Amino acid sequence: MFKPAKKKPEQAVERPALPNTKELVSLKIDSDVLAFFQEDGPGWQDRINDILRAAMKNRL
């Protein structure tokens, strides 16, 4: 008669950032943005990381 109660999503575990450690994530980005970074061949993930790091540092 009643729907089962939905569980609340668990909070993300906060961990201290380890230097020079990369973490596997799933990220949705527009296909044209992905194509732009992939145009220059291998290393596109590092290029995206570099741009994100620069944006992070510029925010400070």
PDB file of N, CA, C and O in Angstrom:
ATOM      1  N   MET A   1       0.810  -1.172   0.000  1.00  0.00           N
ATOM      2  CA  MET A   1       0.000   0.000   0.000  1.00  0.00           C
ATOM      3  C   MET A   1       0.870   1.258   0.000  1.00  0.00           C
ATOM      4  O   MET A   1       0.586   2.200  -0.740  1.00  0.00           O
ATOM      5  N   PHE A   2       1.912   1.287   0.808  1.00  0.00           N
ATOM      6  CA  PHE A   2       2.819   2.436   0.860  1.00  0.00           C
ATOM      7  C   PHE A   2       4.114   2.095   0.160  1.00  0.00           C
ATOM      8  O   PHE A   2       4.566   0.950   0.187  1.00  0.00           O
ATOM      9  N   LYS A   3       4.707   3.091  -0.466  1.00  0.00           N
ATOM     10  CA  LYS A   3       6.016   2.899  -1.084  1.00  0.00           C
ATOM     11  C   LYS A   3       7.066   2.869   0.019  1.00  0.00           C
ATOM     12  O   LYS A   3       6.934   3.576   1.018  1.00  0.00           O
ATOM     13  N   PRO A   4       8.106   2.058  -0.150  1.00  0.00           N
ATOM     14  CA  PRO A   4       9.165   2.044   0.871  1.00  0.00           C
ATOM     15  C   PRO A   4       9.864   3.405   0.920  1.00  0.00           C
ATOM     16  O   PRO A   4      10.028   4.079  -0.097  1.00  0.00           O
ATOM     17  N   ALA A   5      10.266   3.781   2.123  1.00  0.00           N
ATOM     18  CA  ALA A   5      10.963   5.060   2.301  1.00  0.00           C
ATOM     19  C   ALA A   5      12.306   5.016   1.595  1.00  0.00           C
ATOM     20  O   ALA A   5      13.012   4.008   1.630  1.00  0.00           O
ATOM     21  N   LYS A   6      12.646   6.129   0.953  1.00  0.00           N
ATOM     22  CA  LYS A   6      13.940   6.205   0.278  1.00  0.00           C
ATOM     23  C   LYS A   6      15.009   6.564   1.289  1.00  0.00           C
ATOM     24  O   LYS A   6      14.806   7.411   2.160  1.00  0.00           O
ATOM     25  N   LYS A   7      16.147   5.907   1.161  1.00  0.00           N
ATOM     26  CA  LYS A   7      17.266   6.213   2.045  1.00  0.00           C
ATOM     27  C   LYS A   7      17.936   7.491   1.580  1.00  0.00           C
ATOM     28  O   LYS A   7      18.007   7.758   0.380  1.00  0.00           O
ATOM     29  N   LYS A   8      18.423   8.273   2.511  1.00  0.00           N
ATOM     30  CA  LYS A   8      19.177   9.471   2.163  1.00  0.00           C
ATOM     31  C   LYS A   8      20.536   9.041   1.648  1.00  0.00           C
ATOM     32  O   LYS A   8      21.127   8.102   2.181  1.00  0.00           O
ATOM     33  N   PRO A   9      21.055   9.722   0.601  1.00  0.00           N
ATOM     34  CA  PRO A   9      22.389   9.360   0.118  1.00  0.00           C
ATOM     35  C   PRO A   9      23.437   9.610   1.198  1.00  0.00           C
ATOM     36  O   PRO A   9      23.357  10.572   1.963  1.00  0.00           O
ATOM     37  N   GLU A  10      24.399   8.736   1.236  1.00  0.00           N
ATOM     38  CA  GLU A  10      25.462   8.878   2.225  1.00  0.00           C
ATOM     39  C   GLU A  10      26.342  10.069   1.888  1.00  0.00           C
ATOM     40  O   GLU A  10      26.579  10.361   0.716  1.00  0.00           O
ATOM     41  N   GLN A  11      26.822  10.750   2.908  1.00  0.00           N
ATOM     42  CA  GLN A  11      27.726  11.873   2.728  1.00  0.00           C
ATOM     43  C   GLN A  11      29.052  11.356   2.181  1.00  0.00           C
ATOM     44  O   GLN A  11      29.497  10.262   2.526  1.00  0.00           O
ATOM     45  N   ALA A  12      29.672  12.156   1.327  1.00  0.00           N
ATOM     46  CA  ALA A  12      30.984  11.797   0.796  1.00  0.00           C
ATOM     47  C   ALA A  12      31.995  11.773   1.937  1.00  0.00           C
ATOM     48  O   ALA A  12      31.953  12.611   2.837  1.00  0.00           O
ATOM     49  N   VAL A  13      32.879  10.829   1.887  1.00  0.00           N
ATOM     50  CA  VAL A  13      33.907  10.715   2.914  1.00  0.00           C
ATOM     51  C   VAL A  13      34.974  11.761   2.639  1.00  0.00           C
ATOM     52  O   VAL A  13      35.555  11.801   1.554  1.00  0.00           O
ATOM     53  N   GLU A  14      35.222  12.597   3.621  1.00  0.00           N
ATOM     54  CA  GLU A  14      36.251  13.630   3.472  1.00  0.00           C
ATOM     55  C   GLU A  14      37.603  13.004   3.785  1.00  0.00           C
ATOM     56  O   GLU A  14      37.820  12.455   4.866  1.00  0.00           O
ATOM     57  N   ARG A  15      38.501  13.099   2.821  1.00  0.00           N
ATOM     58  CA  ARG A  15      39.847  12.564   3.002  1.00  0.00           C
ATOM     59  C   ARG A  15      40.837  13.666   2.712  1.00  0.00           C
ATOM     60  O   ARG A  15      40.596  14.505   1.843  1.00  0.00           O
ATOM     61  N   PRO A  16      41.935  13.678   3.418  1.00  0.00           N
ATOM     62  CA  PRO A  16      42.952  14.686   3.092  1.00  0.00           C
ATOM     63  C   PRO A  16      43.521  14.412   1.705  1.00  0.00           C
ATOM     64  O   PRO A  16      43.751  13.263   1.328  1.00  0.00           O
ATOM     65  N   ALA A  17      43.740  15.470   0.967  1.00  0.00           N
ATOM     66  CA  ALA A  17      44.290  15.325  -0.379  1.00  0.00           C
ATOM     67  C   ALA A  17      45.746  14.904  -0.305  1.00  0.00           C
ATOM     68  O   ALA A  17      46.542  15.525   0.401  1.00  0.00           O
ATOM     69  N   LEU A  18      46.092  13.869  -1.017  1.00  0.00           N
ATOM     70  CA  LEU A  18      47.477  13.423  -1.083  1.00  0.00           C
ATOM     71  C   LEU A  18      48.120  14.071  -2.300  1.00  0.00           C
ATOM     72  O   LEU A  18      47.531  14.080  -3.382  1.00  0.00           O
ATOM     73  N   PRO A  19      49.313  14.609  -2.135  1.00  0.00           N
ATOM     74  CA  PRO A  19      49.956  15.264  -3.277  1.00  0.00           C
ATOM     75  C   PRO A  19      50.267  14.273  -4.395  1.00  0.00           C
ATOM     76  O   PRO A  19      50.643  13.128  -4.142  1.00  0.00           O
ATOM     77  N   ASN A  20      50.105  14.731  -5.626  1.00  0.00           N
ATOM     78  CA  ASN A  20      50.424  13.943  -6.822  1.00  0.00           C
ATOM     79  C   ASN A  20      49.656  12.624  -6.913  1.00  0.00           C
ATOM     80  O   ASN A  20      50.164  11.640  -7.451  1.00  0.00           O
ATOM     81  N   THR A  21      48.438  12.610  -6.388  1.00  0.00           N
ATOM     82  CA  THR A  21      47.596  11.431  -6.476  1.00  0.00           C
ATOM     83  C   THR A  21      46.383  11.774  -7.328  1.00  0.00           C
ATOM     84  O   THR A  21      45.730  12.793  -7.105  1.00  0.00           O
ATOM     85  N   LYS A  22      46.088  10.936  -8.286  1.00  0.00           N
ATOM     86  CA  LYS A  22      44.933  11.172  -9.147  1.00  0.00           C
ATOM     87  C   LYS A  22      43.824  10.207  -8.760  1.00  0.00           C
ATOM     88  O   LYS A  22      44.080   9.086  -8.322  1.00  0.00           O
ATOM     89  N   GLU A  23      42.603  10.657  -8.928  1.00  0.00           N
ATOM     90  CA  GLU A  23      41.454   9.857  -8.560  1.00  0.00           C
ATOM     91  C   GLU A  23      40.557   9.679  -9.782  1.00  0.00           C
ATOM     92  O   GLU A  23      40.302  10.631 -10.521  1.00  0.00           O
ATOM     93  N   LEU A  24      40.088   8.469  -9.984  1.00  0.00           N
ATOM     94  CA  LEU A  24      39.212   8.176 -11.102  1.00  0.00           C
ATOM     95  C   LEU A  24      37.817   8.709 -10.792  1.00  0.00           C
ATOM     96  O   LEU A  24      37.233   8.368  -9.764  1.00  0.00           O
ATOM     97  N   VAL A  25      37.281   9.549 -11.686  1.00  0.00           N
ATOM     98  CA  VAL A  25      35.937  10.105 -11.518  1.00  0.00           C
ATOM     99  C   VAL A  25      35.186  10.012 -12.841  1.00  0.00           C
ATOM    100  O   VAL A  25      35.783   9.811 -13.898  1.00  0.00           O
ATOM    101  N   SER A  26      33.898  10.160 -12.762  1.00  0.00           N
ATOM    102  CA  SER A  26      33.068  10.255 -13.953  1.00  0.00           C
ATOM    103  C   SER A  26      32.602  11.697 -14.039  1.00  0.00           C
ATOM    104  O   SER A  26      32.074  12.243 -13.070  1.00  0.00           O
ATOM    105  N   LEU A  27      32.796  12.313 -15.192  1.00  0.00           N
ATOM    106  CA  LEU A  27      32.503  13.730 -15.357  1.00  0.00           C
ATOM    107  C   LEU A  27      31.760  13.924 -16.667  1.00  0.00           C
ATOM    108  O   LEU A  27      32.201  13.451 -17.714  1.00  0.00           O
ATOM    109  N   LYS A  28      30.639  14.618 -16.609  1.00  0.00           N
ATOM    110  CA  LYS A  28      29.884  14.896 -17.828  1.00  0.00           C
ATOM    111  C   LYS A  28      30.273  16.273 -18.339  1.00  0.00           C
ATOM    112  O   LYS A  28      30.114  17.277 -17.645  1.00  0.00           O
ATOM    113  N   ILE A  29      30.788  16.304 -19.574  1.00  0.00           N
ATOM    114  CA  ILE A  29      31.127  17.571 -20.215  1.00  0.00           C
ATOM    115  C   ILE A  29      30.544  17.562 -21.624  1.00  0.00           C
ATOM    116  O   ILE A  29      30.270  16.501 -22.186  1.00  0.00           O
ATOM    117  N   ASP A  30      30.360  18.737 -22.180  1.00  0.00           N
ATOM    118  CA  ASP A  30      29.800  18.841 -23.531  1.00  0.00           C
ATOM    119  C   ASP A  30      30.740  18.179 -24.539  1.00  0.00           C
ATOM    120  O   ASP A  30      31.961  18.219 -24.387  1.00  0.00           O
ATOM    121  N   SER A  31      30.153  17.574 -25.561  1.00  0.00           N
ATOM    122  CA  SER A  31      30.950  16.832 -26.546  1.00  0.00           C
ATOM    123  C   SER A  31      31.917  17.735 -27.302  1.00  0.00           C
ATOM    124  O   SER A  31      33.001  17.288 -27.675  1.00  0.00           O
ATOM    125  N   ASP A  32      31.551  19.001 -27.539  1.00  0.00           N
ATOM    126  CA  ASP A  32      32.477  19.886 -28.256  1.00  0.00           C
ATOM    127  C   ASP A  32      33.673  20.256 -27.384  1.00  0.00           C
ATOM    128  O   ASP A  32      34.772  20.470 -27.895  1.00  0.00           O
ATOM    129  N   VAL A  33      33.463  20.333 -26.071  1.00  0.00           N
ATOM    130  CA  VAL A  33      34.570  20.610 -25.155  1.00  0.00           C
ATOM    131  C   VAL A  33      35.516  19.413 -25.142  1.00  0.00           C
ATOM    132  O   VAL A  33      36.734  19.584 -25.195  1.00  0.00           O
ATOM    133  N   LEU A  34      34.972  18.225 -25.074  1.00  0.00           N
ATOM    134  CA  LEU A  34      35.788  17.016 -25.099  1.00  0.00           C
ATOM    135  C   LEU A  34      36.577  16.925 -26.403  1.00  0.00           C
ATOM    136  O   LEU A  34      37.770  16.620 -26.388  1.00  0.00           O
ATOM    137  N   ALA A  35      35.917  17.188 -27.528  1.00  0.00           N
ATOM    138  CA  ALA A  35      36.591  17.135 -28.824  1.00  0.00           C
ATOM    139  C   ALA A  35      37.744  18.132 -28.893  1.00  0.00           C
ATOM    140  O   ALA A  35      38.798  17.832 -29.454  1.00  0.00           O
ATOM    141  N   PHE A  36      37.543  19.312 -28.323  1.00  0.00           N
ATOM    142  CA  PHE A  36      38.592  20.328 -28.307  1.00  0.00           C
ATOM    143  C   PHE A  36      39.847  19.812 -27.614  1.00  0.00           C
ATOM    144  O   PHE A  36      40.952  19.967 -28.134  1.00  0.00           O
ATOM    145  N   PHE A  37      39.684  19.204 -26.450  1.00  0.00           N
ATOM    146  CA  PHE A  37      40.850  18.711 -25.711  1.00  0.00           C
ATOM    147  C   PHE A  37      41.457  17.468 -26.360  1.00  0.00           C
ATOM    148  O   PHE A  37      42.660  17.239 -26.239  1.00  0.00           O
ATOM    149  N   GLN A  38      40.658  16.678 -27.033  1.00  0.00           N
ATOM    150  CA  GLN A  38      41.171  15.464 -27.667  1.00  0.00           C
ATOM    151  C   GLN A  38      41.844  15.735 -29.011  1.00  0.00           C
ATOM    152  O   GLN A  38      42.552  14.872 -29.529  1.00  0.00           O
ATOM    153  N   GLU A  39      41.634  16.921 -29.583  1.00  0.00           N
ATOM    154  CA  GLU A  39      42.222  17.256 -30.891  1.00  0.00           C
ATOM    155  C   GLU A  39      43.731  17.072 -30.934  1.00  0.00           C
ATOM    156  O   GLU A  39      44.270  16.637 -31.951  1.00  0.00           O
ATOM    157  N   ASP A  40      44.410  17.390 -29.859  1.00  0.00           N
ATOM    158  CA  ASP A  40      45.872  17.317 -29.827  1.00  0.00           C
ATOM    159  C   ASP A  40      46.388  15.935 -29.454  1.00  0.00           C
ATOM    160  O   ASP A  40      47.589  15.761 -29.249  1.00  0.00           O
ATOM    161  N   GLY A  41      45.501  14.952 -29.362  1.00  0.00           N
ATOM    162  CA  GLY A  41      45.926  13.583 -29.122  1.00  0.00           C
ATOM    163  C   GLY A  41      46.069  13.227 -27.651  1.00  0.00           C
ATOM    164  O   GLY A  41      45.476  13.861 -26.778  1.00  0.00           O
ATOM    165  N   PRO A  42      46.876  12.189 -27.392  1.00  0.00           N
ATOM    166  CA  PRO A  42      47.037  11.707 -26.018  1.00  0.00           C
ATOM    167  C   PRO A  42      47.462  12.821 -25.069  1.00  0.00           C
ATOM    168  O   PRO A  42      48.156  13.768 -25.441  1.00  0.00           O
ATOM    169  N   GLY A  43      47.015  12.664 -23.837  1.00  0.00           N
ATOM    170  CA  GLY A  43      47.316  13.667 -22.821  1.00  0.00           C
ATOM    171  C   GLY A  43      46.163  14.631 -22.595  1.00  0.00           C
ATOM    172  O   GLY A  43      46.294  15.591 -21.836  1.00  0.00           O
ATOM    173  N   TRP A  44      45.028  14.380 -23.255  1.00  0.00           N
ATOM    174  CA  TRP A  44      43.895  15.307 -23.142  1.00  0.00           C
ATOM    175  C   TRP A  44      43.360  15.385 -21.724  1.00  0.00           C
ATOM    176  O   TRP A  44      42.900  16.445 -21.299  1.00  0.00           O
ATOM    177  N   GLN A  45      43.410  14.283 -20.980  1.00  0.00           N
ATOM    178  CA  GLN A  45      42.942  14.319 -19.590  1.00  0.00           C
ATOM    179  C   GLN A  45      43.859  15.195 -18.743  1.00  0.00           C
ATOM    180  O   GLN A  45      43.392  15.925 -17.868  1.00  0.00           O
ATOM    181  N   ASP A  46      45.155  15.123 -19.000  1.00  0.00           N
ATOM    182  CA  ASP A  46      46.098  15.988 -18.276  1.00  0.00           C
ATOM    183  C   ASP A  46      45.873  17.456 -18.627  1.00  0.00           C
ATOM    184  O   ASP A  46      45.996  18.329 -17.768  1.00  0.00           O
ATOM    185  N   ARG A  47      45.543  17.726 -19.883  1.00  0.00           N
ATOM    186  CA  ARG A  47      45.275  19.116 -20.278  1.00  0.00           C
ATOM    187  C   ARG A  47      44.027  19.659 -19.579  1.00  0.00           C
ATOM    188  O   ARG A  47      44.008  20.807 -19.137  1.00  0.00           O
ATOM    189  N   ILE A  48      42.990  18.831 -19.483  1.00  0.00           N
ATOM    190  CA  ILE A  48      41.797  19.258 -18.747  1.00  0.00           C
ATOM    191  C   ILE A  48      42.152  19.497 -17.291  1.00  0.00           C
ATOM    192  O   ILE A  48      41.712  20.485 -16.704  1.00  0.00           O
ATOM    193  N   ASN A  49      42.932  18.619 -16.703  1.00  0.00           N
ATOM    194  CA  ASN A  49      43.356  18.770 -15.309  1.00  0.00           C
ATOM    195  C   ASN A  49      44.134  20.073 -15.117  1.00  0.00           C
ATOM    196  O   ASN A  49      43.929  20.783 -14.132  1.00  0.00           O
ATOM    197  N   ASP A  50      45.025  20.383 -16.059  1.00  0.00           N
ATOM    198  CA  ASP A  50      45.817  21.620 -15.968  1.00  0.00           C
ATOM    199  C   ASP A  50      44.925  22.859 -16.000  1.00  0.00           C
ATOM    200  O   ASP A  50      45.146  23.806 -15.245  1.00  0.00           O
ATOM    201  N   ILE A  51      43.917  22.853 -16.877  1.00  0.00           N
ATOM    202  CA  ILE A  51      42.997  23.987 -16.969  1.00  0.00           C
ATOM    203  C   ILE A  51      42.186  24.124 -15.680  1.00  0.00           C
ATOM    204  O   ILE A  51      41.997  25.232 -15.180  1.00  0.00           O
ATOM    205  N   LEU A  52      41.712  23.008 -15.147  1.00  0.00           N
ATOM    206  CA  LEU A  52      40.948  23.050 -13.899  1.00  0.00           C
ATOM    207  C   LEU A  52      41.814  23.525 -12.731  1.00  0.00           C
ATOM    208  O   LEU A  52      41.347  24.270 -11.871  1.00  0.00           O
ATOM    209  N   ARG A  53      43.084  23.090 -12.704  1.00  0.00           N
ATOM    210  CA  ARG A  53      43.980  23.530 -11.640  1.00  0.00           C
ATOM    211  C   ARG A  53      44.224  25.038 -11.731  1.00  0.00           C
ATOM    212  O   ARG A  53      44.225  25.725 -10.710  1.00  0.00           O
ATOM    213  N   ALA A  54      44.430  25.558 -12.943  1.00  0.00           N
ATOM    214  CA  ALA A  54      44.639  26.993 -13.125  1.00  0.00           C
ATOM    215  C   ALA A  54      43.404  27.767 -12.667  1.00  0.00           C
ATOM    216  O   ALA A  54      43.532  28.806 -12.019  1.00  0.00           O
ATOM    217  N   ALA A  55      42.203  27.270 -12.998  1.00  0.00           N
ATOM    218  CA  ALA A  55      40.972  27.937 -12.563  1.00  0.00           C
ATOM    219  C   ALA A  55      40.867  27.904 -11.045  1.00  0.00           C
ATOM    220  O   ALA A  55      40.433  28.881 -10.435  1.00  0.00           O
ATOM    221  N   MET A  56      41.260  26.795 -10.431  1.00  0.00           N
ATOM    222  CA  MET A  56      41.223  26.671  -8.988  1.00  0.00           C
ATOM    223  C   MET A  56      42.163  27.680  -8.332  1.00  0.00           C
ATOM    224  O   MET A  56      41.795  28.328  -7.352  1.00  0.00           O
ATOM    225  N   LYS A  57      43.386  27.815  -8.876  1.00  0.00           N
ATOM    226  CA  LYS A  57      44.373  28.735  -8.305  1.00  0.00           C
ATOM    227  C   LYS A  57      43.964  30.195  -8.511  1.00  0.00           C
ATOM    228  O   LYS A  57      44.215  31.035  -7.647  1.00  0.00           O
ATOM    229  N   ASN A  58      43.340  30.498  -9.640  1.00  0.00           N
ATOM    230  CA  ASN A  58      42.910  31.866  -9.917  1.00  0.00           C
ATOM    231  C   ASN A  58      41.767  32.307  -9.010  1.00  0.00           C
ATOM    232  O   ASN A  58      41.541  33.503  -8.829  1.00  0.00           O
ATOM    233  N   ARG A  59      41.066  31.368  -8.457  1.00  0.00           N
ATOM    234  CA  ARG A  59      39.954  31.691  -7.567  1.00  0.00           C
ATOM    235  C   ARG A  59      40.444  32.213  -6.230  1.00  0.00           C
ATOM    236  O   ARG A  59      39.744  32.973  -5.560  1.00  0.00           O
ATOM    237  N   LEU A  60      41.632  31.813  -5.844  1.00  0.00           N
ATOM    238  CA  LEU A  60      42.175  32.226  -4.525  1.00  0.00           C
ATOM    239  C   LEU A  60      42.545  33.669  -4.493  1.00  0.00           C
ATOM    240  O   LEU A  60      43.011  34.164  -3.467  1.00  0.00           O
TER     241      LEU A  60
END
